Amino acid sequence: MLSSGYHQAELLASRRPIDAVLAEGGLGAGEEQRLRMIPEIKAYGKTLGLSATQNYDTLAQGWDRTIWNVSGCAPLSFTPVTWWFPVVGRVPYLGYFDEADARAGEATLLADGNDAYVRTAGAYSTLGWFRDPVLPGMLRWSEPELAETVFHELAHATLWVPGSVTFNESFANYVGEAAVERYLVDRYGPDNEALSGLQRSNRDWARFEAILHGLYEDLDTVYRDTTITDAEKLARKTALYASLESRVLTAGLEDAVPYINSIRRSGWNNARIMQFQVYNSKEESFRTLLDRNGGDIKKFIDNVGAITRGKDDPFAALEAAAAQAAAGDVQIP
């Protein structure tokens, strides 16, 4: 962890104001174009009701490290390994700035009998502790990917429900996805190529999400079955994860190749599917409330804040409000 603290300080020390970087020049044409977009994306987010924070006002110039996230989960239940931090509370992942440190964290989780998952992260967030910079790698992203990430982080700054990282990440993910479509329509019109490509990608992602949610439920049923032994559970677990490729191939994706390649390259386990759940829970309930608020993202955020305030289980409050809204028997505050 001392290494992570050093590299985080190194990252924050590399921050330079975007205006200063642009004035000096030296970026590639594509990188400069992306960097100029970020203040525009933030300004657009403000029109949607997202807080205009001082995050992403700077570039981590010359900082070229990869960020690694490590998560763990019990092998025969969806009980995540968590770590506690002030303000944020318990989180189901740890971030590292060095692959060797991340692999050591993975080895510790595996030695303790857990499933483990290591992935890279393209953006960096201190969740309000510091003014987070744009990372150099973000300037090589597509415009939709860049905008969605900025909207995601602005959503965190706009609404944070204490004590539920899964709720907060799923909420921010949904806001980012909704906001980026509005952004592309307003910036380029309703028939632009970037929006069409994003919508194609989102259709496939929605099908893949459904597959993973189904796999999660199938696995959870096995893990909760008290009539079978742990050995039988492990065998069924192996078979269910092995079925993921065939589930994707028969799901009607417009382009299944990236998903199949990802499955074959790194596989899935409880830790990985738990990370999926952290970022992709209760999307239908969020969508119901956004629709009930007439598609107004600001009203939607205010509504989510009102229904979750002071609640021990924000997801339960969300689902109850969405069910009432779907039934049409409640006025949105």
TORFIPA-91233 format. One record per residue (C-alpha): residue in one letter; x, y, z. Coordinates in steps of 0.2 Angstrom, whole numbers, padded with zeros to 4 digits, always signed. Layout:
N
AXYZ
...
This chain:
333
M+0000+0000+0000
L+0015+0012+0002
S+0019+0009-0016
S+0001+0014-0021
G+0002+0030-0010
Y+0018+0035-0018
H+0011+0032-0036
Q-0005+0041-0031
A+0005+0056-0025
E+0015+0055-0041
L-0001+0055-0052
L-0008+0070-0042
A+0008+0080-0044
S+0008+0078-0063
R-0008+0088-0065
R-0008+0103-0076
P-0023+0114-0081
I-0030+0109-0097
D-0029+0127-0104
A-0010+0127-0100
V-0008+0111-0109
L-0017+0116-0124
A-0008+0133-0125
E+0009+0124-0125
G+0004+0112-0139
G+0014+0096-0141
L-0001+0084-0141
G-0006+0074-0156
A-0021+0081-0166
G-0032+0067-0160
E-0027+0070-0142
E-0029+0088-0143
Q-0046+0086-0150
R-0051+0075-0136
L-0044+0086-0123
R-0053+0101-0130
M-0069+0091-0128
I-0068+0088-0110
P-0073+0106-0104
E-0087+0105-0117
I-0093+0089-0110
K-0093+0095-0092
A-0103+0111-0097
Y-0116+0100-0106
G-0117+0089-0090
K-0121+0105-0080
T-0136+0108-0092
L-0142+0091-0087
G-0141+0094-0069
L-0124+0086-0065
S-0113+0095-0053
A-0099+0105-0061
T-0085+0099-0051
Q-0066+0103-0052
N-0063+0085-0058
Y-0056+0083-0075
D-0050+0102-0076
T-0032+0095-0077
L-0022+0083-0087
A-0010+0071-0078
Q+0004+0076-0091
G+0017+0063-0094
W+0010+0050-0082
D+0010+0034-0091
R+0006+0020-0078
T-0008+0008-0079
I-0021+0007-0065
W-0026-0010-0059
N-0042-0015-0049
V-0042-0031-0039
S-0058-0039-0032
G-0062-0055-0023
C-0077-0066-0019
A-0081-0082-0010
P-0080-0097-0021
L-0098-0104-0017
S-0108-0088-0013
F-0109-0071-0020
T-0101-0064-0004
P-0088-0051-0009
V-0071-0047-0001
T-0072-0029+0005
W-0061-0016+0011
W-0066-0001+0022
F-0061+0017+0019
P-0066+0033+0027
V-0082+0042+0020
V-0084+0030+0006
G-0086+0015+0017
R-0084-0003+0012
V-0079-0006-0006
P-0078-0022-0016
Y-0061-0019-0025
L-0044-0011-0022
G-0034+0000-0034
Y-0016-0002-0038
F-0003+0007-0049
D+0008-0007-0052
E+0004-0024-0059
A+0016-0033-0047
D+0007-0026-0033
A-0010-0030-0040
R-0004-0048-0044
A+0002-0050-0026
G-0016-0044-0020
E-0023-0057-0031
A-0012-0071-0024
T-0017-0066-0007
L-0035-0068-0011
L-0033-0084-0020
A-0022-0091-0005
D-0037-0087+0006
G-0048-0098-0004
N-0057-0084-0014
D-0060-0082-0032
A-0051-0066-0038
Y-0052-0055-0053
V-0039-0042-0059
R-0043-0029-0072
T-0036-0013-0079
A-0045+0004-0076
G-0045+0018-0089
A-0050+0032-0078
Y-0046+0037-0060
S-0057+0043-0046
T-0053+0048-0028
L-0072+0050-0025
G-0070+0068-0020
W-0054+0067-0010
F-0044+0076-0023
R-0047+0085-0040
D-0045+0070-0051
P-0036+0073-0068
V-0039+0067-0085
L-0027+0052-0089
P-0017+0053-0105
G-0024+0036-0111
M-0042+0044-0110
L-0037+0055-0125
R-0036+0040-0136
W-0054+0035-0132
S-0069+0037-0144
E-0079+0053-0140
P-0094+0043-0133
E-0083+0033-0121
L-0075+0049-0115
A-0091+0058-0113
E-0099+0043-0104
T-0085+0042-0092
V-0085+0061-0088
F-0104+0060-0085
H-0102+0045-0074
E-0090+0054-0063
L-0100+0070-0062
A-0115+0059-0057
H-0105+0053-0042
A-0102+0071-0037
T-0120+0075-0039
L-0127+0061-0029
W-0118+0049-0017
V-0128+0037-0006
P-0117+0033+0010
G-0113+0015+0013
S-0118+0007-0004
V-0104+0007-0017
T-0114-0005-0028
F-0129+0007-0028
N-0118+0022-0032
E-0109+0014-0046
S-0125+0007-0054
F-0133+0024-0053
A-0118+0033-0060
N-0117+0020-0074
Y-0135+0022-0079
V-0134+0041-0079
G-0118+0041-0089
E-0127+0030-0102
A-0142+0041-0103
A-0132+0057-0103
V-0120+0052-0117
E-0135+0048-0129
R-0142+0066-0126
Y-0125+0073-0128
L-0123+0065-0145
V-0140+0070-0151
D-0138+0088-0146
R-0120+0090-0153
Y-0122+0081-0169
G-0141+0078-0173
P-0152+0063-0171
D-0144+0053-0186
N-0126+0055-0183
E-0114+0040-0185
A-0107+0041-0167
L-0124+0039-0160
S-0129+0025-0172
G-0113+0016-0167
L-0116+0018-0149
Q-0134+0012-0150
R-0128-0004-0159
S-0115-0007-0146
N-0128-0003-0132
R-0141-0016-0140
D-0127-0029-0139
W-0122-0024-0122
A-0140-0025-0116
R-0141-0043-0122
F-0125-0047-0114
E-0131-0039-0098
A-0146-0050-0098
I-0135-0066-0101
L-0124-0061-0086
H-0139-0058-0075
G-0146-0074-0079
L-0130-0083-0076
Y-0129-0074-0059
E-0146-0081-0054
D-0142-0098-0060
L-0126-0099-0050
D-0135-0091-0035
T-0148-0104-0035
V-0134-0118-0035
Y-0125-0109-0021
R-0140-0108-0010
D-0146-0126-0012
T-0144-0135+0004
T-0148-0152-0003
I-0131-0154-0012
T-0113-0155-0007
D-0100-0142-0010
A-0091-0154-0022
E-0107-0154-0032
K-0109-0136-0031
L-0091-0133-0038
A-0095-0145-0052
R-0111-0136-0057
K-0102-0119-0055
T-0089-0125-0068
A-0102-0131-0080
L-0112-0115-0078
Y-0097-0104-0082
A-0093-0115-0096
S-0110-0112-0104
L-0107-0093-0105
E-0100-0094-0123
S-0114-0104-0129
R-0126-0092-0121
V-0118-0077-0130
L-0118-0087-0147
T-0137-0090-0146
A-0142-0073-0139
G-0144-0064-0156
L-0130-0051-0153
E-0126-0041-0169
D-0108-0043-0166
A-0104-0057-0153
V-0085-0058-0158
P-0079-0045-0145
Y-0088-0054-0131
I-0083-0072-0136
N-0065-0066-0137
S-0066-0058-0120
I-0073-0074-0113
R-0060-0085-0121
R-0046-0074-0116
S-0049-0072-0097
G-0064-0082-0092
W-0077-0078-0078
N-0078-0082-0060
N-0088-0076-0045
A-0076-0061-0042
R-0078-0055-0060
I-0097-0057-0060
M-0098-0048-0044
Q-0089-0033-0051
F-0102-0034-0066
Q-0116-0033-0053
V-0108-0018-0044
Y-0109-0008-0060
N-0125-0015-0068
S-0138-0017-0055
K-0157-0013-0056
E-0156-0004-0073
E-0174-0007-0076
S-0179+0002-0060
F-0168+0017-0064
R-0176+0018-0082
T-0193+0017-0075
L-0190+0032-0064
L-0181+0042-0078
D-0196+0039-0089
R-0208+0044-0075
N-0199+0060-0073
G-0202+0064-0092
G-0184+0060-0096
D-0177+0074-0086
I-0161+0069-0079
K-0160+0083-0066
K-0178+0078-0060
F-0173+0060-0060
I-0157+0063-0049
D-0167+0073-0037
N-0180+0059-0036
V-0167+0046-0033
G-0160+0057-0020
A-0176+0059-0011
I-0182+0041-0011
T-0165+0035-0005
R-0161+0048+0008
G-0159+0040+0025
K-0163+0023+0019
D-0153+0008+0025
D-0156-0001+0008
P-0156+0011-0006
F-0160-0003-0019
A-0176-0008-0010
A-0181+0010-0009
L-0177+0012-0028
E-0187-0004-0033
A-0202+0001-0022
A-0203+0018-0030
A-0201+0011-0047
A-0215-0001-0044
Q-0226+0013-0038
A-0221+0024-0053
A-0224+0009-0065
A-0242+0007-0058
G-0245+0025-0060
D-0252+0027-0042
V-0238+0039-0035
Q-0233+0057-0038
I-0215+0059-0041
P-0208+0072-0028
